[in-house]
Amino acid sequence: MERAQTAGGGARAPGGFVRWIIVFWVFVIAAVSYLDRNNISIAISSIQKEFGLSNVQLGTVFSAFVFGYAFTQPFAGRLADRFGPYKLIAFAILWWSLLTVSVTLVPAGFAYSFALLLAVRVLLGVGEAVIFPASNRLIASWVPTHERGFANGLIFAGVGVGGGLAPPIITYFILTATWRASFWACAALGVVVGVVWLFLVRDQPRRHKWMSQDEAAYIEAGLPLQKTGGGLRRWRDMILDGQVALLTASYFCYGYVAYIFFTWFFKYLSDVRGLNLKSSALYATLPFIAMAVASSLGGYVSDKLIPPYGQRIARCGLAGVAMLAASGFVWWATQVADARLAAIVLAGGAGALYLAQSSFWALSADIGGASAGAVSGVMNMGSQIGGMVTASLTPLVAAQFGWTPSFVFAAAICALGGVLWVFIDPTHELAVNGRSARATA
């Protein structure tokens, strides 16, 4: 039996709201992180011209970031579990801000410019890899189970906000100054939010000076009661766990589609669909607006569905249906002739996709318990590998068969991810030292 069921079955929340201040600032951090990672996809035409890169080389540049980001995920989550997310996220913000500036220092025309650009992007990915596994560790300590859907939905709305702000902000700097100036501005913003983080956030609710006794008790009553002990799980128990594998596989499919919007979407609108730079910047914001709205909405609806229907419907059912709907939108966009209407339909696909986002992270926190950071890191590694594949594979498929087949393939991958939710058990617990949760209990 979980404590969360006691708190979630109609318990009234206390007057305190410190946990939501913490969640809101993680949302801000997420927005800035996606502004910093997405800036290159907006400035890519200027960078491509300056460095003389082909589309395949651009795909390699995109993949370089995701490579560093993907394979750092589990280790970042483990560090957050062991040392706490507070210091780790502060260090990560400084790291990625410095690396954002470093991109502007790579000289064009140098014999090893392309290799340097790839190296900087890999290291930038390493720094940004910390954010979501560490924030999930924070959520596991700060937010009751029955509120985690909305909390994670709000955090990942930052992805949409950051991604949506990137096109107009970066385009403004390109038109009025240089693409390098936009990267410096992103880095400066990162430093500001990092300083606020140091003053605002703590690892545990009872360590925060603003926390009331009532709110602390409410949070603790809503946390899952881990029947199998509170210690960190072994890597083997996480990696070989069937439910973690299913979450990771579904999130791979999710990431394959999501990264199209973070890498090729802007270039697709301008170069393939023929929109000018200003129109592309305008329509490129639509998917990210949809992501921001749908992420929070999906989390809110998922939480509300738990009391009457349970987590099976609230988490798994909602996520599966959302991914199937996203698949339909992406396919539909390939059948639309008008560029602006296609952008709107694809925005619908992005929104449908992000209705599922909070379910992944809420369940990884519930399943992971004390190892929530590491479990979510393993899961998110799957998503980022999907992103790495789509960054490189999309232009190759487009070059061989055209852009329409590349998007149809993405739709099929998304549908597969939705079907996998049928097999995910939201009540599952990790094994301890090779023994099943039920056997240990």
QUICOR-V702237 format. One record per residue. N is the residue number from 1. RES is the residue in one small letter. SS is DSSP state (H for helix, E for strand, - for the rest). PHI is phi in whole degrees, -180 to 180 (999 if undefined). NEAR is the number of other ideal C-beta (glycine too) atoms within 10 Angstrom. Layout:
n=(N & N)
res=(RES & RES)
ss=(SS & SS)
phi=(PHI & PHI)
near=(NEAR & NEAR)
This chain:
n=(1 & 2 & 3 & 4 & 5 & 6 & 7 & 8 & 9 & 10 & 11 & 12 & 13 & 14 & 15 & 16 & 17 & 18 & 19 & 20 & 21 & 22 & 23 & 24 & 25 & 26 & 27 & 28 & 29 & 30 & 31 & 32 & 33 & 34 & 35 & 36 & 37 & 38 & 39 & 40 & 41 & 42 & 43 & 44 & 45 & 46 & 47 & 48 & 49 & 50 & 51 & 52 & 53 & 54 & 55 & 56 & 57 & 58 & 59 & 60 & 61 & 62 & 63 & 64 & 65 & 66 & 67 & 68 & 69 & 70 & 71 & 72 & 73 & 74 & 75 & 76 & 77 & 78 & 79 & 80 & 81 & 82 & 83 & 84 & 85 & 86 & 87 & 88 & 89 & 90 & 91 & 92 & 93 & 94 & 95 & 96 & 97 & 98 & 99 & 100 & 101 & 102 & 103 & 104 & 105 & 106 & 107 & 108 & 109 & 110 & 111 & 112 & 113 & 114 & 115 & 116 & 117 & 118 & 119 & 120 & 121 & 122 & 123 & 124 & 125 & 126 & 127 & 128 & 129 & 130 & 131 & 132 & 133 & 134 & 135 & 136 & 137 & 138 & 139 & 140 & 141 & 142 & 143 & 144 & 145 & 146 & 147 & 148 & 149 & 150 & 151 & 152 & 153 & 154 & 155 & 156 & 157 & 158 & 159 & 160 & 161 & 162 & 163 & 164 & 165 & 166 & 167 & 168 & 169 & 170 & 171 & 172 & 173 & 174 & 175 & 176 & 177 & 178 & 179 & 180 & 181 & 182 & 183 & 184 & 185 & 186 & 187 & 188 & 189 & 190 & 191 & 192 & 193 & 194 & 195 & 196 & 197 & 198 & 199 & 200 & 201 & 202 & 203 & 204 & 205 & 206 & 207 & 208 & 209 & 210 & 211 & 212 & 213 & 214 & 215 & 216 & 217 & 218 & 219 & 220 & 221 & 222 & 223 & 224 & 225 & 226 & 227 & 228 & 229 & 230 & 231 & 232 & 233 & 234 & 235 & 236 & 237 & 238 & 239 & 240 & 241 & 242 & 243 & 244 & 245 & 246 & 247 & 248 & 249 & 250 & 251 & 252 & 253 & 254 & 255 & 256 & 257 & 258 & 259 & 260 & 261 & 262 & 263 & 264 & 265 & 266 & 267 & 268 & 269 & 270 & 271 & 272 & 273 & 274 & 275 & 276 & 277 & 278 & 279 & 280 & 281 & 282 & 283 & 284 & 285 & 286 & 287 & 288 & 289 & 290 & 291 & 292 & 293 & 294 & 295 & 296 & 297 & 298 & 299 & 300 & 301 & 302 & 303 & 304 & 305 & 306 & 307 & 308 & 309 & 310 & 311 & 312 & 313 & 314 & 315 & 316 & 317 & 318 & 319 & 320 & 321 & 322 & 323 & 324 & 325 & 326 & 327 & 328 & 329 & 330 & 331 & 332 & 333 & 334 & 335 & 336 & 337 & 338 & 339 & 340 & 341 & 342 & 343 & 344 & 345 & 346 & 347 & 348 & 349 & 350 & 351 & 352 & 353 & 354 & 355 & 356 & 357 & 358 & 359 & 360 & 361 & 362 & 363 & 364 & 365 & 366 & 367 & 368 & 369 & 370 & 371 & 372 & 373 & 374 & 375 & 376 & 377 & 378 & 379 & 380 & 381 & 382 & 383 & 384 & 385 & 386 & 387 & 388 & 389 & 390 & 391 & 392 & 393 & 394 & 395 & 396 & 397 & 398 & 399 & 400 & 401 & 402 & 403 & 404 & 405 & 406 & 407 & 408 & 409 & 410 & 411 & 412 & 413 & 414 & 415 & 416 & 417 & 418 & 419 & 420 & 421 & 422 & 423 & 424 & 425 & 426 & 427 & 428 & 429 & 430 & 431 & 432 & 433 & 434 & 435 & 436 & 437 & 438 & 439 & 440 & 441)
res=(m & e & r & a & q & t & a & g & g & g & a & r & a & p & g & g & f & v & r & w & i & i & v & f & w & v & f & v & i & a & a & v & s & y & l & d & r & n & n & i & s & i & a & i & s & s & i & q & k & e & f & g & l & s & n & v & q & l & g & t & v & f & s & a & f & v & f & g & y & a & f & t & q & p & f & a & g & r & l & a & d & r & f & g & p & y & k & l & i & a & f & a & i & l & w & w & s & l & l & t & v & s & v & t & l & v & p & a & g & f & a & y & s & f & a & l & l & l & a & v & r & v & l & l & g & v & g & e & a & v & i & f & p & a & s & n & r & l & i & a & s & w & v & p & t & h & e & r & g & f & a & n & g & l & i & f & a & g & v & g & v & g & g & g & l & a & p & p & i & i & t & y & f & i & l & t & a & t & w & r & a & s & f & w & a & c & a & a & l & g & v & v & v & g & v & v & w & l & f & l & v & r & d & q & p & r & r & h & k & w & m & s & q & d & e & a & a & y & i & e & a & g & l & p & l & q & k & t & g & g & g & l & r & r & w & r & d & m & i & l & d & g & q & v & a & l & l & t & a & s & y & f & c & y & g & y & v & a & y & i & f & f & t & w & f & f & k & y & l & s & d & v & r & g & l & n & l & k & s & s & a & l & y & a & t & l & p & f & i & a & m & a & v & a & s & s & l & g & g & y & v & s & d & k & l & i & p & p & y & g & q & r & i & a & r & c & g & l & a & g & v & a & m & l & a & a & s & g & f & v & w & w & a & t & q & v & a & d & a & r & l & a & a & i & v & l & a & g & g & a & g & a & l & y & l & a & q & s & s & f & w & a & l & s & a & d & i & g & g & a & s & a & g & a & v & s & g & v & m & n & m & g & s & q & i & g & g & m & v & t & a & s & l & t & p & l & v & a & a & q & f & g & w & t & p & s & f & v & f & a & a & a & i & c & a & l & g & g & v & l & w & v & f & i & d & p & t & h & e & l & a & v & n & g & r & s & a & r & a & t & a)
ss=(- & - & H & H & H & H & H & H & - & - & - & - & - & - & - & - & - & H & H & H & H & H & H & H & H & H & H & H & H & H & H & H & H & H & H & H & H & H & H & H & H & H & - & H & H & H & H & H & H & H & H & - & - & - & H & H & H & H & H & H & H & H & H & H & H & H & H & H & H & H & H & H & H & H & H & H & H & H & H & H & H & H & H & - & H & H & H & H & H & H & H & H & H & H & H & H & H & H & H & H & H & H & H & H & H & - & - & - & - & - & - & - & H & H & H & H & H & H & H & H & H & H & H & H & H & H & H & H & - & H & H & H & H & H & H & H & H & H & H & H & H & H & - & - & H & H & H & H & H & H & H & H & H & H & H & H & H & H & H & H & H & H & H & H & H & H & H & H & H & H & H & H & H & H & H & H & - & - & H & H & H & H & H & H & H & H & H & H & H & H & H & H & H & H & H & H & H & H & H & H & - & - & - & - & H & H & H & - & - & - & - & - & H & H & H & H & H & H & H & H & H & - & - & - & - & - & - & - & - & - & - & - & - & - & H & H & H & H & H & - & - & H & H & H & H & H & H & H & H & H & H & H & H & H & H & H & H & H & H & H & H & H & H & - & H & H & H & H & H & H & H & H & - & - & - & - & H & H & H & H & H & H & H & H & - & H & H & H & H & H & H & H & H & H & H & H & H & H & H & H & H & H & H & H & H & H & H & H & H & - & H & H & H & H & H & H & H & H & H & H & H & H & H & H & H & H & H & H & H & H & H & H & H & H & - & - & - & - & H & H & H & H & H & H & H & H & H & H & H & H & H & H & H & H & - & - & H & H & H & H & H & H & H & H & H & H & H & H & H & H & H & H & H & H & H & H & H & H & H & H & H & H & H & H & H & H & H & H & H & H & H & H & H & H & H & H & H & H & H & H & H & - & H & H & H & H & H & H & H & H & H & H & H & H & H & H & H & H & H & H & H & H & H & - & - & - & - & - & - & - & - & E & - & - & E & - & H & H & H & H & -)
phi=(999 & -102 & -60 & -59 & -68 & -69 & -75 & -87 & -88 & 114 & -62 & -84 & -69 & -74 & -69 & -68 & -140 & -61 & -60 & -79 & -65 & -63 & -61 & -62 & -73 & -64 & -57 & -63 & -59 & -61 & -63 & -68 & -64 & -77 & -63 & -70 & -85 & -91 & -60 & -69 & -72 & -83 & -87 & -64 & -65 & -66 & -67 & -60 & -67 & -67 & -95 & 66 & -97 & -84 & -63 & -65 & -65 & -62 & -59 & -67 & -63 & -61 & -67 & -61 & -60 & -67 & -61 & -63 & -68 & -67 & -83 & -91 & -52 & -61 & -71 & -63 & -64 & -65 & -62 & -67 & -64 & -84 & -111 & 94 & -77 & -59 & -69 & -65 & -68 & -60 & -65 & -64 & -62 & -62 & -58 & -72 & -66 & -65 & -71 & -62 & -65 & -62 & -58 & -73 & -92 & -73 & -79 & -80 & 85 & -77 & -59 & -111 & -60 & -63 & -64 & -65 & -61 & -63 & -63 & -64 & -67 & -62 & -67 & -62 & -63 & -60 & -66 & -75 & -62 & -69 & -57 & -78 & -60 & -69 & -68 & -68 & -63 & -64 & -61 & -62 & -95 & -104 & -123 & -59 & -54 & -75 & -112 & -73 & -61 & -68 & -60 & -68 & -62 & -67 & -60 & -79 & -64 & -60 & -61 & -66 & -65 & -64 & -66 & -73 & -74 & -59 & -58 & -68 & -68 & -67 & -62 & -58 & -67 & -63 & -77 & -104 & -140 & -142 & -64 & -63 & -62 & -66 & -68 & -64 & -63 & -63 & -65 & -62 & -63 & -60 & -62 & -62 & -68 & -68 & -64 & -63 & -54 & -61 & -86 & -95 & -109 & -137 & -69 & -122 & -56 & -72 & -90 & -89 & -68 & -89 & -74 & -89 & -63 & -64 & -68 & -61 & -65 & -63 & -62 & -64 & -67 & -96 & -82 & -61 & -86 & -79 & -68 & -101 & 101 & -100 & -77 & -69 & -84 & -72 & -57 & -61 & -65 & -80 & -69 & -92 & -73 & -64 & -71 & -62 & -64 & -66 & -59 & -66 & -64 & -66 & -73 & -59 & -62 & -59 & -65 & -59 & -78 & -60 & -72 & -61 & -73 & -91 & -121 & -99 & -63 & -63 & -67 & -62 & -65 & -80 & -91 & -92 & -88 & 85 & -78 & -73 & -61 & -68 & -66 & -62 & -62 & -68 & -73 & -70 & -79 & -61 & -60 & -77 & -64 & -61 & -61 & -62 & -70 & -70 & -61 & -66 & -63 & -61 & -65 & -64 & -63 & -60 & -62 & -68 & -80 & -64 & -58 & -81 & -122 & 86 & -70 & -59 & -80 & -65 & -96 & -71 & -63 & -61 & -65 & -64 & -64 & -62 & -69 & -65 & -65 & -62 & -59 & -64 & -64 & -63 & -64 & -59 & -61 & -72 & -94 & -96 & -82 & -74 & -63 & -69 & -67 & -61 & -63 & -67 & -64 & -64 & -62 & -61 & -65 & -63 & -64 & -61 & -60 & -78 & -63 & -89 & -57 & -65 & -62 & -57 & -79 & -65 & -72 & -66 & -70 & -65 & -68 & -76 & 59 & -65 & -105 & -59 & -63 & -68 & -63 & -67 & -67 & -62 & -60 & -70 & -59 & -61 & -62 & -73 & -64 & -59 & -65 & -64 & -65 & -69 & -62 & -93 & -77 & -57 & -68 & -69 & -64 & -63 & -68 & -85 & -123 & 110 & -71 & -61 & -60 & -66 & -77 & -63 & -62 & -62 & -63 & -66 & -62 & -63 & -63 & -61 & -61 & -66 & -65 & -61 & -66 & -61 & -100 & -89 & -102 & -73 & -97 & -67 & -124 & -67 & -70 & -122 & 53 & 86 & -99 & -67 & -61 & -67 & -65 & -65 & -62)
near=(8 & 17 & 16 & 22 & 17 & 15 & 22 & 19 & 10 & 8 & 15 & 7 & 17 & 14 & 9 & 19 & 14 & 19 & 24 & 16 & 14 & 24 & 23 & 16 & 18 & 28 & 24 & 19 & 26 & 23 & 25 & 26 & 25 & 25 & 25 & 25 & 26 & 26 & 25 & 25 & 26 & 27 & 23 & 22 & 18 & 15 & 20 & 16 & 10 & 15 & 18 & 11 & 18 & 11 & 17 & 11 & 16 & 23 & 22 & 19 & 24 & 26 & 24 & 22 & 28 & 28 & 22 & 24 & 29 & 23 & 17 & 23 & 26 & 23 & 18 & 30 & 33 & 22 & 23 & 31 & 27 & 13 & 14 & 19 & 30 & 19 & 14 & 24 & 25 & 16 & 14 & 25 & 26 & 15 & 19 & 27 & 24 & 15 & 23 & 27 & 17 & 18 & 24 & 15 & 10 & 19 & 11 & 12 & 8 & 12 & 8 & 11 & 16 & 17 & 11 & 16 & 24 & 20 & 15 & 22 & 26 & 19 & 18 & 25 & 25 & 21 & 26 & 24 & 29 & 29 & 27 & 31 & 34 & 28 & 29 & 32 & 34 & 29 & 26 & 26 & 22 & 27 & 24 & 23 & 22 & 26 & 26 & 31 & 30 & 24 & 30 & 33 & 30 & 21 & 30 & 28 & 26 & 27 & 26 & 28 & 22 & 27 & 28 & 23 & 20 & 29 & 26 & 14 & 19 & 27 & 21 & 14 & 20 & 19 & 11 & 9 & 12 & 15 & 21 & 18 & 15 & 26 & 23 & 17 & 18 & 27 & 21 & 12 & 19 & 25 & 13 & 13 & 17 & 20 & 13 & 12 & 18 & 12 & 6 & 16 & 19 & 19 & 17 & 14 & 22 & 13 & 12 & 19 & 6 & 13 & 18 & 15 & 10 & 12 & 20 & 19 & 15 & 21 & 24 & 14 & 14 & 22 & 20 & 21 & 12 & 20 & 14 & 20 & 14 & 9 & 12 & 17 & 25 & 16 & 14 & 11 & 19 & 25 & 14 & 12 & 22 & 11 & 19 & 26 & 16 & 18 & 29 & 24 & 18 & 29 & 28 & 22 & 24 & 28 & 26 & 27 & 26 & 26 & 25 & 23 & 26 & 25 & 27 & 26 & 25 & 27 & 20 & 24 & 25 & 20 & 14 & 15 & 18 & 10 & 20 & 10 & 16 & 12 & 16 & 25 & 23 & 17 & 23 & 29 & 20 & 22 & 27 & 29 & 16 & 25 & 29 & 26 & 16 & 27 & 30 & 26 & 17 & 28 & 29 & 16 & 18 & 30 & 24 & 14 & 18 & 24 & 13 & 8 & 12 & 15 & 23 & 15 & 14 & 23 & 26 & 23 & 19 & 22 & 28 & 21 & 15 & 26 & 28 & 18 & 20 & 30 & 26 & 17 & 22 & 27 & 19 & 15 & 21 & 18 & 10 & 14 & 7 & 10 & 18 & 15 & 11 & 21 & 24 & 17 & 20 & 28 & 23 & 20 & 27 & 26 & 26 & 23 & 29 & 30 & 27 & 30 & 29 & 32 & 31 & 26 & 28 & 31 & 28 & 32 & 27 & 24 & 27 & 31 & 24 & 19 & 29 & 25 & 36 & 32 & 35 & 35 & 30 & 26 & 31 & 29 & 25 & 24 & 27 & 25 & 21 & 27 & 27 & 25 & 18 & 28 & 26 & 20 & 16 & 24 & 23 & 13 & 18 & 19 & 13 & 9 & 12 & 13 & 18 & 15 & 13 & 22 & 23 & 19 & 17 & 27 & 20 & 13 & 21 & 28 & 19 & 17 & 27 & 22 & 14 & 22 & 25 & 10 & 13 & 23 & 14 & 20 & 13 & 18 & 22 & 22 & 20 & 19 & 12 & 10 & 12 & 15 & 18 & 10 & 10 & 13 & 12)
